[in-house]
Amino acid sequence: MAEEDQIIETQDENGNIVKFELFDIVEVDEQEYALLLPVEDDESEEVVLMRLTKDGDDYLFETIDDDAEFEKVAEYVENMDEE
């Protein structure tokens, strides 16, 4: 039996619901980040990075607004691919 895909629904800046598949979770500087793949756009190989925060038992997915933080996480993920 195949493991179920973990589908995450978020809202974009226009209020539209966007679905992503949770690809992986990485930790950078003691902060967890989710690597998400768009579900609707099969042609896209683009991975979306979001910060994970825990709210009780729930996880919240937040956009990374800080350019330096985003670059650090993106660089970490790129280096993961090379290993």
Secondary structure by P-SEA (a helix, b strand, c coil): cccccbbbbbbccccbbbbbccccccccccbbbbbbbbcccccccbbbbbbbbbcccbbbbbccccaaaaaaaaaaaaaaaac
